[in-house]
């Protein structure tokens, strides 16, 4: 028996069209395997598996992931994951999750916006059926930060700094470069990109002082250690790592200061041909129903309840003037946001050859709209 088959961590939910009656009538559950990464934009799925939110919808949902720098995927056990080791737990990238989807390892995947746009640009036959978490204007979940002793007020102040973006799809790199561009840094003339971090402070001191030094796609734990050791000076940060480094870093600007923060989002995707089978389509719609119900239940919590939702922060757990990604009651995929992402990746990451893509065949909002409509008729979240 393979590792993937052992210890299937299935969370239980509510049988979509039939509601609670189906779960209690002896009806068999459908299994949906989800290629998963753990982050603010996907943590609601972790909370749902922890609480058994999928069973009433006749679903066994298995979140499959891998630890940082490991190759093998296995079901993630929400109760066993160490929240204090967030930088090494469940660290598959969106592109890796999409590759697993296309190879048949799982039925659904949870890539971020940049990995999804990259797939569209390369004509991978996937379709986004729902938006998961996303940043919100006024409460960004991402920011630019530097060491506390550093002041950056004009373009020349960035020269000599070593700035990082983490291992992810192309979006983190593009957002760091966009920030610097908006701050007046001439990236072609005044910046250099290194293939890897200096290993020691001595190597770091030998780097040019008249250039902004960039290192992209840095593993989460390596990024943390580089900040602690004084090798790196800051960069584009996610809220969770920033919180763990607040002793060393100070926030400079939230994401909304230089782009529309809503573009930072994750999606629920599947293969395009998967939805051609009515049975598969129904199972995905039940998944989305459970997701909508969970979103609305968390929105109904009192503020103090939101702060005590356990290790995987709930929808409105504010921290240091920022916030974790939020989730929508009707989580449709918005084309105009993907167009903004496409333009950003075209200008700053070079992974999209053109500044516009046709998303017509890559978005299917019908399941969200059907699920939301049926839930309005049967308001099971109340």
C-alpha positions as CSV (number, residue, x, y, z in Angstrom):
1,X,0.0,0.0,0.0
2,X,1.4,3.4,-1.0
3,X,2.1,6.2,1.5
4,X,-0.8,8.2,-0.2
5,X,-3.2,5.3,0.6
6,X,-2.1,4.9,4.2
7,X,-3.7,6.9,7.0
8,X,-6.1,8.7,4.7
9,X,-7.0,11.9,6.6
10,X,-10.5,12.4,5.5
11,X,-12.5,15.3,7.0
12,X,-16.3,14.9,7.2
13,X,-18.9,17.3,5.8
14,X,-22.6,17.7,4.8
15,X,-24.1,16.0,1.7
16,X,-24.8,18.9,-0.7
17,X,-28.1,18.5,-2.4
18,X,-29.5,16.0,0.2
19,X,-28.3,17.8,3.3
20,X,-27.8,16.1,6.6
21,X,-30.3,13.3,5.8
22,X,-27.9,11.7,3.2
23,X,-25.1,11.5,5.8
24,X,-27.3,9.7,8.2
25,X,-29.0,7.4,5.8
26,X,-26.1,5.0,5.2
27,X,-25.2,6.6,1.9
28,X,-21.5,6.0,0.9
29,X,-19.2,9.0,0.8
30,X,-17.3,10.2,-2.3
31,X,-13.6,10.8,-1.9
32,X,-12.1,14.0,-3.2
33,X,-8.3,14.2,-3.1
34,X,-7.0,17.8,-2.9
35,X,-3.4,18.8,-3.8
36,X,-2.8,21.3,-1.0
37,X,-0.5,23.9,0.5
38,X,-1.1,25.4,3.9
39,X,-1.3,29.1,4.0
40,X,-3.6,31.9,4.9
41,X,-5.4,31.6,1.6
42,X,-6.2,27.9,2.1
43,X,-6.3,27.5,5.9
44,X,-10.1,27.4,6.0
45,X,-9.9,24.0,4.3
46,X,-7.6,22.9,7.2
47,X,-10.1,24.1,9.7
48,X,-12.9,22.3,7.8
49,X,-11.0,19.0,7.9
50,X,-10.3,19.5,11.6
51,X,-13.9,20.1,12.5
52,X,-15.4,17.4,10.2
53,X,-17.2,19.9,8.0
54,X,-17.3,17.8,4.8
55,X,-19.0,14.7,6.1
56,X,-22.6,16.0,6.1
57,X,-22.2,16.6,2.4
58,X,-21.3,13.0,1.7
59,X,-17.7,13.7,1.1
60,X,-14.4,12.3,2.3
61,X,-11.9,15.1,1.6
62,X,-8.2,14.2,1.7
63,X,-5.7,17.1,1.7
64,X,-2.5,15.8,0.1
65,X,0.8,17.7,0.5
66,X,4.5,17.4,1.2
67,X,6.9,19.1,3.5
68,X,9.5,21.6,2.3
69,X,12.2,20.0,0.1
70,X,10.6,16.5,0.3
71,X,9.3,14.7,-2.7
72,X,6.6,12.4,-1.4
73,X,3.0,13.5,-0.9
74,X,0.8,12.2,1.9
75,X,-2.5,13.1,3.6
76,X,-2.0,16.0,6.0
77,X,-3.3,15.5,9.5
78,X,-4.5,18.8,10.8
79,X,-4.2,17.7,14.4
80,X,-0.5,16.6,13.8
81,X,0.8,19.6,11.9
82,X,3.0,21.8,14.0
83,X,1.7,25.4,13.6
84,X,5.0,26.7,14.9
85,X,6.8,25.1,11.9
86,X,4.6,26.7,9.4
87,X,7.7,27.5,7.2
88,X,8.4,23.8,6.5
89,X,4.9,22.2,6.8
90,X,2.8,21.7,3.6
91,X,5.0,23.6,1.2
92,X,4.1,22.3,-2.3
93,X,4.0,25.2,-4.8
94,X,1.1,25.9,-7.0
95,X,2.9,24.7,-10.1
96,X,3.7,21.4,-8.3
97,X,0.1,21.0,-7.3
98,X,-1.0,21.7,-10.9
99,X,1.4,19.1,-12.2
100,X,0.0,16.6,-9.7
101,X,-3.5,17.4,-10.8
102,X,-2.7,16.8,-14.4
103,X,-0.9,13.5,-13.6
104,X,-4.0,12.2,-11.8
105,X,-2.6,12.3,-8.2
106,X,-5.7,14.3,-7.0
107,X,-9.0,15.6,-8.3
108,X,-8.7,19.2,-7.0
109,X,-5.8,21.5,-6.3
110,X,-5.3,24.9,-4.6
111,X,-2.7,27.0,-6.5
112,X,-2.2,30.7,-6.0
113,X,-3.1,33.3,-8.6
114,X,0.3,33.4,-10.3
115,X,0.7,29.7,-10.7
116,X,-2.8,29.6,-12.2
117,X,-2.1,32.3,-14.7
118,X,1.2,30.6,-15.6
119,X,-0.8,27.4,-16.3
120,X,-3.2,29.4,-18.5
121,X,-0.3,31.0,-20.4
122,X,1.0,27.5,-21.1
123,X,-2.5,26.3,-22.1
124,X,-2.7,23.6,-19.4
125,X,-6.3,22.3,-19.6
126,X,-7.4,23.3,-16.0
127,X,-10.4,25.2,-14.9
128,X,-10.9,27.4,-11.7
129,X,-14.2,26.6,-10.1
130,X,-14.0,28.8,-7.0
131,X,-11.8,31.4,-5.2
132,X,-10.4,30.5,-1.9
133,X,-8.8,33.1,0.4
134,X,-7.6,36.5,-0.8
135,X,-6.2,39.8,0.5
136,X,-8.5,42.6,1.3
137,X,-8.0,46.3,0.9
138,X,-7.4,47.9,4.3
139,X,-6.2,44.6,5.8
140,X,-3.5,43.3,3.6
141,X,-2.0,39.9,4.4
142,X,1.3,40.7,2.6
143,X,3.8,43.5,3.0
144,X,7.2,44.9,2.3
145,X,9.4,44.9,5.4
146,X,13.0,45.7,6.3
147,X,15.3,45.3,9.3
148,X,14.3,47.7,12.1
149,X,17.5,49.7,12.0
150,X,17.1,50.5,8.2
151,X,15.3,53.5,6.9
152,X,14.0,53.7,3.3
153,X,12.6,57.0,2.1
154,X,14.1,57.4,-1.4
155,X,15.3,55.1,-4.2
156,X,19.0,55.4,-3.2
157,X,18.2,54.1,0.3
158,X,17.5,50.6,-1.2
159,X,21.0,50.4,-2.7
160,X,23.2,47.9,-0.8
161,X,20.2,46.1,0.7
162,X,19.7,42.4,0.1
163,X,16.0,41.8,-0.4
164,X,14.2,38.4,-0.7
165,X,11.0,36.8,-2.0
166,X,10.1,33.4,-1.0
167,X,9.8,30.1,-2.8
168,X,6.4,30.1,-4.6
169,X,5.0,30.7,-8.0
170,X,6.2,33.7,-9.9
171,X,4.0,36.1,-8.1
172,X,6.2,36.9,-5.0
173,X,9.1,37.8,-7.3
174,X,6.9,40.0,-9.4
175,X,5.4,41.8,-6.4
176,X,8.8,42.5,-4.9
177,X,10.0,43.9,-8.2
178,X,6.8,46.0,-8.6
179,X,7.2,47.4,-5.1
180,X,10.8,48.6,-5.9
181,X,9.7,50.0,-9.3
182,X,6.9,52.0,-7.7
183,X,9.5,53.3,-5.2
184,X,11.5,54.7,-8.0
185,X,14.3,52.0,-8.2
186,X,15.5,51.5,-11.8
187,X,15.7,47.7,-11.7
188,X,17.6,47.5,-15.0
189,X,20.3,49.8,-13.9
190,X,20.5,49.7,-10.2
191,X,19.6,46.1,-9.2
192,X,21.2,42.7,-9.6
193,X,19.6,39.3,-9.0
194,X,21.7,36.5,-7.4
195,X,20.9,32.8,-8.0
196,X,21.3,32.0,-4.3
197,X,21.8,33.7,-0.9
198,X,25.3,34.3,0.4
199,X,26.1,31.6,2.9
200,X,28.0,33.8,5.4
201,X,28.1,37.4,6.6
202,X,31.6,37.7,5.1
203,X,30.2,36.8,1.7
204,X,27.4,39.2,2.2
205,X,29.8,42.1,3.0
206,X,31.5,41.5,-0.3
207,X,28.4,42.3,-2.3
208,X,28.2,45.7,-4.1
209,X,26.9,48.6,-2.1
210,X,25.7,50.6,-5.1
211,X,23.1,48.0,-6.2
212,X,19.9,46.6,-4.9
213,X,20.5,42.9,-4.4
214,X,17.6,40.5,-5.1
215,X,17.3,36.8,-4.3
216,X,14.0,35.1,-5.3
217,X,12.4,31.8,-4.6
218,X,14.0,31.4,-1.2
219,X,12.8,28.5,0.9
220,X,10.7,29.7,3.9
221,X,13.1,28.4,6.6
222,X,16.1,29.7,4.7
223,X,14.5,33.2,4.4
224,X,13.8,33.2,8.2
225,X,17.4,32.1,9.0
226,X,18.9,34.7,6.7
227,X,16.9,37.5,8.4
228,X,17.9,36.3,11.9
229,X,21.6,36.0,10.9
230,X,21.7,39.5,9.4
231,X,22.5,38.2,5.9
232,X,19.2,39.5,4.4
233,X,17.7,42.9,5.0
234,X,14.0,42.2,4.3
235,X,11.8,41.8,1.3
236,X,8.3,40.8,0.3
237,X,6.7,39.1,3.3
238,X,3.7,37.0,4.1
239,X,2.0,37.9,7.4
240,X,2.7,34.6,9.1
241,X,6.5,34.7,8.5
242,X,6.5,38.4,9.3
243,X,4.9,37.7,12.7
244,X,7.6,35.3,13.5
245,X,10.3,37.8,12.6
246,X,8.8,40.9,14.1
247,X,11.8,41.1,16.5
248,X,14.0,41.8,13.5
249,X,11.7,43.5,10.9
250,X,9.4,46.5,10.7
251,X,6.6,46.9,8.2
252,X,7.2,49.5,5.5
253,X,4.1,49.3,3.3
254,X,1.2,46.8,3.1
255,X,0.5,45.2,-0.3
256,X,-2.3,47.6,-1.0
257,X,0.1,50.5,-1.1
258,X,1.5,49.3,-4.5
259,X,-1.1,46.9,-6.1
260,X,-4.7,45.9,-5.8
261,X,-4.4,43.5,-2.8
262,X,-7.3,41.4,-4.1
263,X,-5.1,40.0,-6.8
264,X,-3.4,37.9,-4.1
265,X,-5.7,34.9,-4.0
266,X,-5.9,31.1,-4.2
267,X,-8.2,29.0,-6.3
268,X,-9.9,25.6,-6.3
269,X,-9.1,24.1,-9.7
270,X,-9.6,20.8,-11.5
271,X,-8.9,19.3,-14.8
272,X,-11.2,20.6,-17.5
273,X,-12.3,17.1,-18.6
274,X,-13.1,16.1,-15.0
275,X,-16.3,18.1,-14.9
276,X,-17.7,16.4,-18.0
277,X,-18.8,13.5,-15.7
278,X,-22.0,14.6,-13.9
279,X,-21.0,12.6,-10.9
280,X,-17.7,14.5,-10.6
281,X,-19.5,17.8,-11.2
282,X,-21.9,17.0,-8.4
283,X,-19.2,16.1,-5.9
284,X,-17.3,19.3,-6.6
285,X,-20.5,21.3,-6.1
286,X,-21.0,19.7,-2.8
287,X,-17.4,20.6,-1.8
288,X,-18.2,24.2,-2.7
289,X,-21.4,24.1,-0.7
290,X,-19.5,23.0,2.3
291,X,-17.0,25.7,1.7
292,X,-19.6,28.4,1.5
293,X,-21.3,27.2,4.7
294,X,-18.0,27.2,6.5
295,X,-17.2,30.7,5.3
296,X,-20.6,32.0,6.5
297,X,-20.3,30.3,9.9
298,X,-17.0,31.9,10.5
299,X,-18.3,35.3,9.5
300,X,-21.1,34.9,12.0
301,X,-18.6,34.5,14.9
302,X,-18.2,37.2,17.5
303,X,-14.8,39.0,17.4
304,X,-13.5,37.1,20.5
305,X,-14.6,33.8,19.0
306,X,-12.6,34.5,15.8
307,X,-9.5,35.0,18.0
308,X,-9.9,31.5,19.6
309,X,-10.4,29.3,16.6
310,X,-7.3,27.3,17.2
311,X,-4.0,27.1,15.4
312,X,-5.2,27.9,11.9
313,X,-6.3,31.5,12.2
314,X,-9.9,32.2,11.3
315,X,-11.2,34.7,8.8
316,X,-10.8,37.9,10.8
317,X,-7.9,37.4,13.1
318,X,-6.2,40.8,12.8
319,X,-2.5,41.1,13.6
320,X,-0.3,44.2,13.8
321,X,-2.5,46.3,11.5
322,X,-2.6,43.6,8.9
323,X,-4.9,40.6,8.5
324,X,-5.0,37.0,7.2
325,X,-6.7,36.5,3.8
326,X,-10.5,36.6,3.8
327,X,-13.1,34.4,2.1
328,X,-16.2,35.4,0.1
329,X,-19.8,34.2,0.7
330,X,-20.1,33.6,-3.0
331,X,-16.6,32.7,-4.1
332,X,-16.7,33.3,-7.8
333,X,-13.5,33.7,-9.8
334,X,-13.1,37.3,-11.1
335,X,-11.6,37.6,-14.5
336,X,-10.6,41.2,-14.1
337,X,-8.3,40.3,-11.2
338,X,-6.6,37.6,-13.3
339,X,-6.1,40.2,-16.0
340,X,-4.3,42.4,-13.4
341,X,-2.1,39.5,-12.4
342,X,-1.3,38.7,-16.1
343,X,-0.1,42.3,-16.6
344,X,2.0,42.2,-13.5
345,X,3.6,38.9,-14.4
346,X,4.2,40.1,-18.0
347,X,6.0,43.2,-16.8
348,X,7.9,42.0,-13.8
349,X,8.4,38.2,-14.0
350,X,8.7,37.5,-17.7
351,X,6.7,34.3,-17.4
352,X,3.8,35.5,-19.5
353,X,4.7,36.5,-23.1
354,X,1.7,38.8,-23.6
355,X,0.0,41.2,-21.3
356,X,-3.5,39.8,-21.8
357,X,-4.8,36.2,-21.8
358,X,-8.2,34.7,-22.7
359,X,-9.6,33.1,-19.6
360,X,-12.9,32.0,-21.1
361,X,-12.1,28.2,-21.1
362,X,-10.3,28.4,-17.7
363,X,-13.0,29.7,-15.4
364,X,-16.3,28.0,-14.6
365,X,-18.4,29.9,-12.0
366,X,-21.5,27.9,-12.6
367,X,-20.9,25.5,-9.7
368,X,-20.5,28.3,-7.2
369,X,-23.6,30.0,-8.5
370,X,-25.6,26.8,-8.4
371,X,-24.3,26.0,-4.9
372,X,-25.1,29.5,-3.6
373,X,-28.6,29.4,-5.1
374,X,-29.4,26.0,-3.5
375,X,-28.1,27.1,-0.2
376,X,-30.3,30.2,-0.3
377,X,-33.2,27.9,-0.6
378,X,-31.8,25.7,2.2
379,X,-29.9,28.0,4.5
380,X,-28.0,25.3,6.4
381,X,-25.4,27.8,7.7
382,X,-28.0,29.5,10.0
